[in-house]
Amino acid sequence: MKNIMYVGTRNNDTEVTASQAILKGICDDGGLFIPKEIPKLDKPLEELMKLDYRDLAYEILKLYLSDFTEEELRYCINGAYDDKFDTPEIAPVIKKGDVSFIELFHGRTIAFKDMALSILPYLMKTAAKKNGVDKEIVILTATSGDTGKAALEGFAGVDGIRIIVFFPEDGVSPVQKLQMVTQVGANTCVAGIHGNFDDAQTAVKTIFTDDKLKNELADKGFIFSSANSINIGRLVPQVVYYFQAYLKMAQSGQIRLGDNINVTVPTGNFGNILAGYFASQMGLPVKTFICASNINNILTDFFTTGTYDKNRPFHITKSPSMDILVSSNLERLLCLSTSQEKTKELMEDLSKFGRYSLDLTGGIIKGYCATEKETCEAIKDMFVKNGYVMDTHTAVAYASYEKYKKESNDNTPTVIVSTASPYKFTKDVISSIDEKYEDMDFFPLMGELEKVSGLRIPDPVKGIELRPVVHKNVIDKTEIKDFVRKQLLG
Ligand SMILES: *Cc1c(COP(=O)(O)O)cnc(C)c1O
């Protein structure tokens, strides 16, 4: 099999193996790792259609993580995709109305981040062993709500690894917050910050490129890595479920093998949709990707005008995991579409002027967005017509797709990537269905949602409001670096 090496998005002088890229998380110059070339599928779709999720995962992962042995990969996959998921299909595909949904919320933290963060700890441990790493790995993670919990859940109790998570104190849902601050595990640390996700992400990225701090901590036996989607070990496992979506649609007769589909992805940091783009570059037949945003619609503007401009107000919305103005993974698309040299220039523009221009408007990715009102209406409409309850993020995607369809008259069979259980955003979901719930408290409403939807409250969040809060740190966004140093050096 072909050996795939990884290079940076701002510089292709150094090549590293997949396992080294996973360990490092981010390049020394702040760029992100990308495969030197995107591998092509080496099996026909007919053959992949016979596989279950784990075997499918193996067929995809082996192409990207080519320095892992089959035994190592199967060990990682089997450890990750087991009965931690509440369905053996891992990512079921359900047809409702005029679209299919691929539900990525059947893991332990009931959001799609589990798809990659269930396996990342295994990949990282294996990568550490392969590369003779003798230091303790410190995972630094900025979260808009869901990554933090999924990473905590994945890394808790893994020896040789510590994890520190930063979340916007006022920017996550009550369930999201409780999921994080009640996390047990001696190697876990969580802090709320006064600031938004972009502040946390920027601070964490700065630490990764701070040689002085890195050297100081290396002397004490620590190295940093990342569980954010800047880590290629997050991105690659996400490629798998795009194949799953397609193959399940073929199995149920909605499409024939070889037909095109459209894919709609509720987008924040651009990691999920980028994984879909990778799948299409490998040979998955996709006609159009609809990149769906809430009113933080910087990506919609980018894909319709060719200018990315973060000089704009930041909004806290009902889909907080998409409240992002700096979508890190877009850098990978820029590089794949141009060159390292050009990407470096664009990233310098972004940090100097808060904006850059590159015309990708004619490409396979189209940008659409939904207002808060349209999102709530989509939830209600889908529930009334099909009895199906979407979470707020999935609803942004659905509403965006409906706009796309109306504008384009494109009737290609479409899958909506469903990124969270409605229970994670209970109050906004049930209030969209019926206004009478607006004045009620969040947690009692979970019982109401169960009655209204007939969908059982998932075990991981049942009674979560009764669990003891163990992480009480709240710090300013400017204190993140000192906080990390204090946690590690005492
Ligand atoms: C993280 C997240 C998103 C955004 O995914 P990106 O990979 O950051 O684009 C969308 N919905 C939910 C529920 C999420 O947790």
The ligand as a Gaussian input file, in Angstrom:
#p B3LYP/6-31G(d) Opt

LIG

0 1
 C      -18.791000      20.785000      16.568000
 C      -20.185000      20.806000      16.139000
 C      -20.560000      21.330000      14.896000
 C      -19.554000      21.976000      13.969000
 O      -18.620000      21.050000      13.464000
 P      -17.251000      21.571000      12.838000
 O      -16.458000      20.343000      12.550000
 O      -16.613000      22.411000      13.908000
 O      -17.576000      22.354000      11.630000
 C      -21.888000      21.260000      14.534000
 N      -22.823000      20.732000      15.362000
 C      -22.500000      20.235000      16.551000
 C      -23.573000      19.673000      17.408000
 C      -21.172000      20.235000      16.991000
 O      -20.860000      19.731000      18.185000

